[in-house]
């Protein structure tokens, strides 16, 4: 910082270092660091951890997506296209016989890949992935079809990601949105909470999870959402 102002943000992840700020300052930081330890300047950030970073300096946009991973994942499971929603309300995940044998399919592998997408760049599938991910211990065929349906939606919308835009908010102000359903899980009447935080026009964190307590009204169901952030 200089005179109380942030001039550069440095992010360190394992042996990778990212510097955000004026180009001259970032270049100087890299050269100074190289005098102490050997480092390699890879230039502007484009790919990291299977995420693609796309910048539009004129419009002030930063877009983060996993289009390539989403398309490769869909090809791996033979999914070409899907519906316009990740999990239609008509799909009943509990519509199976308790004595039905577990489906001999790579359900856990697919659920894990979808969770990775939902965690990094796809908040729009977080709730659907949470719903099917609960059954990883004993997946049935209806759950496998639901997971493939989510993947079909991901393939259809593979271009989607998180976009940050300059000038959409004042300074670095944040917007928080939370909500909950009421007793949506028929087995134990527990509700589901969901929420996200927006900054610079894009999501910076989000969640979808089953509440640990049983509430007696829609008002009570909304209360656990408030302190999660």
C-alpha positions as CSV (number, residue, x, y, z in Angstrom):
1,X,0.0,0.0,0.0
2,X,1.0,3.6,-0.6
3,X,-0.6,6.5,1.2
4,X,-3.4,4.2,2.4
5,X,-4.2,3.0,-1.1
6,X,-3.9,-0.5,-2.5
7,X,-1.4,-0.5,-5.4
8,X,-1.0,-4.2,-5.9
9,X,-2.6,-7.4,-4.9
10,X,-0.4,-10.5,-4.7
11,X,-1.9,-14.0,-4.6
12,X,0.3,-17.0,-3.7
13,X,-1.0,-20.6,-4.4
14,X,1.6,-23.3,-3.9
15,X,4.4,-22.4,-6.3
16,X,2.3,-20.0,-8.5
17,X,2.2,-16.3,-7.8
18,X,-0.2,-13.8,-9.3
19,X,0.2,-10.0,-9.2
20,X,-2.6,-7.6,-9.9
21,X,-2.0,-3.9,-10.4
22,X,-0.3,-1.5,-12.8
23,X,1.8,-3.4,-15.4
24,X,5.0,-1.5,-14.5
25,X,4.6,-2.3,-10.8
26,X,3.9,-6.0,-11.5
27,X,6.9,-6.2,-13.8
28,X,9.1,-4.6,-11.1
29,X,7.8,-7.0,-8.5
30,X,8.6,-10.0,-10.8
31,X,12.2,-8.7,-11.4
32,X,12.8,-8.0,-7.7
33,X,11.5,-11.4,-6.8
34,X,13.7,-13.0,-9.4
35,X,16.8,-11.6,-7.7
36,X,16.0,-13.6,-4.6
37,X,14.6,-16.8,-6.1
38,X,14.4,-18.0,-9.8
39,X,11.0,-17.3,-11.2
40,X,9.5,-17.4,-14.7
41,X,7.2,-14.7,-15.9
42,X,4.4,-16.3,-17.9
43,X,2.8,-13.0,-18.9
44,X,-0.9,-12.2,-18.6
45,X,-3.0,-14.7,-16.8
46,X,-5.0,-16.8,-19.2
47,X,-5.3,-20.4,-17.9
48,X,-5.1,-21.6,-14.3
49,X,-6.6,-24.7,-12.7
50,X,-8.7,-25.5,-15.8
51,X,-10.2,-22.0,-15.7
52,X,-9.9,-19.6,-18.6
53,X,-9.4,-15.9,-17.8
54,X,-10.5,-13.4,-20.5
55,X,-10.1,-9.7,-20.2
56,X,-11.5,-6.8,-22.2
57,X,-9.6,-3.7,-21.1
58,X,-11.7,-1.3,-23.2
59,X,-15.0,-2.5,-21.7
60,X,-13.5,-3.2,-18.3
61,X,-14.6,-6.9,-18.2
62,X,-13.0,-9.9,-16.6
63,X,-14.6,-13.3,-17.4
64,X,-13.8,-16.6,-15.8
65,X,-15.1,-19.8,-17.3
66,X,-14.5,-23.5,-17.6
67,X,-15.9,-24.1,-21.1
68,X,-13.2,-26.5,-22.2
69,X,-13.5,-28.6,-19.1
70,X,-17.3,-28.7,-19.3
71,X,-17.3,-29.7,-23.0
72,X,-14.7,-32.4,-22.4
73,X,-16.6,-33.7,-19.4
74,X,-19.8,-34.0,-21.5
75,X,-17.9,-35.8,-24.2
76,X,-16.5,-38.2,-21.7
77,X,-20.0,-39.2,-20.6
78,X,-21.5,-39.1,-24.1
79,X,-23.8,-36.1,-23.3
80,X,-24.4,-33.8,-26.3
81,X,-27.1,-31.4,-25.2
82,X,-29.5,-30.8,-22.3
83,X,-32.4,-28.9,-21.0
84,X,-32.5,-25.2,-20.2
85,X,-32.6,-25.9,-16.5
86,X,-30.1,-28.1,-14.5
87,X,-32.8,-30.0,-12.5
88,X,-36.5,-29.7,-13.6
89,X,-39.0,-29.6,-10.8
90,X,-40.7,-32.6,-12.3
91,X,-37.7,-34.8,-11.4
92,X,-38.3,-36.7,-8.1
93,X,-35.0,-37.9,-6.7
94,X,-36.7,-40.0,-4.1
95,X,-38.7,-41.9,-6.8
96,X,-37.0,-45.3,-6.3
97,X,-37.5,-48.5,-4.4
98,X,-35.4,-48.7,-1.2
99,X,-34.5,-52.3,-2.1
100,X,-33.3,-51.3,-5.5
101,X,-29.7,-52.2,-6.1
102,X,-27.2,-49.4,-6.6
103,X,-26.6,-48.4,-10.2
104,X,-23.4,-49.8,-11.6
105,X,-22.4,-46.4,-13.1
106,X,-19.6,-43.9,-12.3
107,X,-22.0,-41.7,-10.3
108,X,-19.5,-40.5,-7.7
109,X,-17.0,-39.5,-10.4
110,X,-19.6,-37.5,-12.2
111,X,-20.9,-35.9,-9.1
112,X,-17.4,-34.9,-8.0
113,X,-16.7,-33.3,-11.4
114,X,-20.0,-31.4,-11.2
115,X,-19.2,-30.2,-7.7
116,X,-15.9,-28.9,-8.9
117,X,-17.7,-26.9,-11.6
118,X,-20.3,-25.7,-9.1
119,X,-17.5,-24.6,-6.7
120,X,-15.4,-22.6,-9.1
121,X,-17.4,-20.9,-11.8
122,X,-21.0,-22.3,-12.0
123,X,-23.1,-21.1,-9.1
124,X,-26.2,-21.8,-11.2
125,X,-25.8,-25.5,-10.7
126,X,-24.9,-25.5,-7.0
127,X,-28.4,-26.3,-5.8
128,X,-28.9,-29.1,-8.3
129,X,-25.5,-30.7,-7.6
130,X,-26.2,-30.5,-3.8
131,X,-29.4,-32.3,-4.4
132,X,-27.9,-35.3,-6.3
133,X,-24.7,-35.3,-4.3
134,X,-26.5,-36.4,-1.2
135,X,-26.9,-39.9,-2.6
136,X,-23.3,-40.7,-3.4
137,X,-23.3,-43.5,-0.9
138,X,-26.1,-45.4,-2.6
139,X,-26.8,-44.0,-6.1
140,X,-29.9,-45.3,-7.9
141,X,-30.7,-45.1,-11.6
142,X,-33.0,-42.1,-11.2
143,X,-30.1,-40.2,-9.6
144,X,-27.7,-41.1,-12.4
145,X,-30.2,-39.8,-15.0
146,X,-30.6,-36.6,-12.9
147,X,-26.8,-36.1,-12.8
148,X,-26.6,-36.6,-16.6
149,X,-29.4,-34.1,-16.9
150,X,-27.3,-31.6,-15.0
151,X,-24.3,-32.3,-17.2
152,X,-26.5,-31.8,-20.3
153,X,-27.4,-28.4,-19.0
154,X,-23.7,-27.6,-18.3
155,X,-22.9,-28.6,-21.9
156,X,-25.7,-26.5,-23.3
157,X,-24.4,-23.5,-21.3
158,X,-20.7,-24.3,-21.3
159,X,-19.9,-20.7,-22.3
160,X,-21.3,-19.4,-19.1
161,X,-19.0,-18.3,-16.2
162,X,-18.5,-15.4,-13.8
163,X,-18.1,-11.9,-15.2
164,X,-16.8,-8.9,-13.4
165,X,-17.4,-5.5,-14.9
166,X,-16.0,-2.1,-14.1
167,X,-18.4,0.6,-13.0
168,X,-21.4,-1.6,-12.2
169,X,-21.1,-0.7,-8.5
170,X,-19.7,2.1,-6.4
171,X,-16.2,1.3,-5.2
172,X,-15.9,-2.3,-3.9
173,X,-19.4,-2.5,-2.4
174,X,-20.9,-5.9,-2.1
175,X,-24.4,-7.3,-2.5
176,X,-25.6,-10.3,-0.5
177,X,-28.7,-12.4,-1.5
178,X,-30.0,-15.2,0.6
179,X,-33.2,-17.3,0.6
180,X,-34.6,-20.6,1.7
181,X,-37.4,-23.0,0.9
182,X,-39.6,-24.6,3.5
183,X,-39.6,-28.3,4.5
184,X,-38.7,-29.3,0.9
185,X,-37.2,-32.6,2.1
186,X,-40.2,-34.9,2.7
187,X,-38.2,-37.5,4.6
188,X,-37.2,-35.2,7.5
189,X,-38.9,-31.9,6.7
190,X,-35.6,-30.0,6.6
191,X,-35.3,-26.9,4.5
192,X,-32.6,-25.8,2.1
193,X,-30.7,-22.5,2.3
194,X,-29.0,-20.7,-0.6
195,X,-27.2,-17.5,-1.1
196,X,-24.5,-15.6,-2.9
197,X,-22.3,-12.5,-2.6
198,X,-21.8,-10.2,-5.6
199,X,-18.9,-7.8,-6.1
200,X,-18.0,-5.9,-9.2
201,X,-21.0,-7.5,-11.0
202,X,-19.9,-11.1,-10.4
203,X,-20.3,-13.8,-7.8
204,X,-17.4,-14.1,-5.3
205,X,-18.9,-16.8,-3.1
206,X,-22.1,-18.8,-3.0
207,X,-23.7,-21.8,-1.3
208,X,-26.6,-24.2,-1.3
209,X,-27.0,-26.5,1.7
210,X,-29.5,-28.4,3.7
211,X,-30.3,-26.8,7.1
212,X,-29.3,-28.7,10.2
213,X,-32.4,-27.8,12.1
214,X,-36.1,-28.4,11.5
215,X,-38.1,-25.1,11.2
216,X,-41.8,-24.7,11.8
217,X,-42.5,-21.8,9.4
218,X,-41.2,-20.1,6.3
219,X,-40.0,-17.2,8.5
220,X,-37.9,-19.6,10.7
221,X,-36.5,-21.3,7.6
222,X,-35.1,-18.0,6.4
223,X,-33.4,-17.1,9.6
224,X,-30.4,-19.6,9.3
225,X,-29.5,-18.0,6.0
226,X,-28.6,-14.6,7.5
227,X,-25.3,-15.4,9.4
228,X,-23.8,-17.8,7.0
229,X,-21.4,-15.2,5.4
